[in-house]
Amino acid sequence: MDSTRGRLDKNGASGMPFGNDGASPRLSFRGRLIALVLALGCLMVLVTAASITPARKGVETHLQLGLSPCSFYRTTGIPGPDCGMTTSFAWFVRGNLVASFYVQPMGFVLALLTMVTATSGVFVALTGQPVYSHLRYRVYPPFVLMILVIWALAAWAWKAYSHAHGLDGWP
């Protein structure tokens, strides 16, 4: 057992990286730094999405970033599970949530989670209050994972259906 468990430093933080040892109301400097780095990573994704123009056809926005075309889409003619994600993020950061959801529902969810993670990371870095303590008894990870997998499959089905019927893209 760790001899420092339960002990707090002069700032009220424990030596644990995330300070969740039952006694610490705040994160350590290391935990706050990790939260800040995570927030900055998420902000970089959102800023990148803001720097590109969403493709009206709902796919291939990522080509503006110098990435190669989707081999699954080129080979099969069917959008892959991640087709439209970049477009969805690009619409999301512009505030067009309907377009973001329409072109790729899973992209909308991931963009929303990216924004929430960035905001939470900044909050944690500034206050030292761990966000996970608020979620501990409200979120059951296996259930959340199952919902996300089902949502991702449904989003892929929507993308394939909308493409097959000429409904993909955003006017």
N, C-alpha and C positions, 0 to 999 in steps of 0.2 A: 504494500500500500504506500502511496506517495505521502511523504511526511509534510508536504506543503499543502495537501488537500484541505480546503476549508479556510486557509489563511489568506488574508487580503493584504495588498500592499498599501502604501500611504494614500493612493488614489481610489481605493475601494475595489481594485481589480485583483483577481487571483493570478497566479503564475500560469494557469492553463491558457492555451491559445484562445479559446472561446469562452473561458471563464465560467462555464456551466458546471460548477462543482457543488451546486446546492447552496453555496454561501455568497457567491459573487453576484451583485446586481449589475455589474458592468463588465464589458470585455476588456481584456488586456490590450496593450498597445499593438501587439502582434495580431490579435483578432481584429482590431479596428483597421489595421493596415491591409489585412486580407480582404476585408469587406470593401475597402476603398479600391483595391486593385480589381476586384470583381465588378464593382460599379463602373470603373473606368473602361473595362473590357466591354461591358454591355453598352455603355455610351458610345464607344467606338463603332460598334455594330450599327447603332441607330444613326450616328452621324454619317457613316458610309451609305446607309439606305437613303438618307436625305440628299446625298451628293449625286445620286443617279436618278434618271427619269424612268418611271414605271412604263414598261412596254404595254401598249394598248391591247396586244393580243394575249396578254396574261402569262406569257412565258418568255424566257430568254433575256430578261432584264440583266441577268448576271454577266452577259457578254460585254456590257459596258465596263466591267471590272477587269476585263482581260482574261476571263475564265473561258475554258473551252465549252463548246456546245454539249448538251446532254446526249451522251451516246445511247441511252435507253430510248429516249424520244426519237432520235434519228434512226435507230434500228427498227423499232416497232411501230413508230407513228403514234404511240400512246404516251401521254405524259407519265413520267415516273412519280413516285410518292413525294418527291421534293420539288417537282416542277411547279413553278409559280411562287415559291417561297420568297425569293428576292423581290419579285414584283409585289407580293403581299406586304412585305416590310416597307418597300418604297411608298406604297399607298398609305400604310399605317402612319408613318412619320409625317405625312402631309395632312393627316387628320381625316382622310377619307376612309373611315372604318368600314363602311359598307363595301367599297371596292376591295379593300384588304381582305375582308371575309369572303367576298364573292369569288375572287380569283384563286384563293387557296385558304380554306378555313383553318387548316393547321398552321399555316403561316401567320394568320391573324392571332391565334392563341400564343404562338411562340413570340411574336412581336410584343404582345401584351405582357407575357412573362418576362421578356427582356427589359421592358420599361419598368415593370414592378421591381425586378431585381436591381436595376440601376438605382431606382429611387430608394429602395430598402438599403442598399449598400452605402449610399451617401448618408442616410439616416443613421445607420449603425456606426459608420466612421466618425460622424460628428458627435453623436450622443453616447456611444459605447453601450447602448442598450441592445441586447441580442434579440433579433426579430424572431428567431426560432422558438424562443420561450413563449411567444404569443400563439404559435402554431402547434406546439407540442401535443396538446390534447384535442386539437380540432382537425388534424390532418392524419389520415392513415395511409402511409406511403404505398403499400401494395394496391390499395383501392385507387389512389390517384394515378399510379402507373397504369393500371388496367383501363381506367377511363381515358387516359392519354393515348394508349395504343388503339383503343376502339375509335376514338376521335380521329386519329391519324389515318386509319383504314377507311373510315367514312369520308374523310376529306379527299383521300386518293380516289375513292369511288366517284365522288362529286366531280373531281378534276377530269377523270376519264370520261364520265358521262357528258359533262359540259363540252369537252373537246369533240367527242363523237357526234354531238348534235349541233355543233357550230355555235355554242353559247359561251365559250371561254373568252376571256378578255374583258375589258371594261370600256364602254363607249366614250 
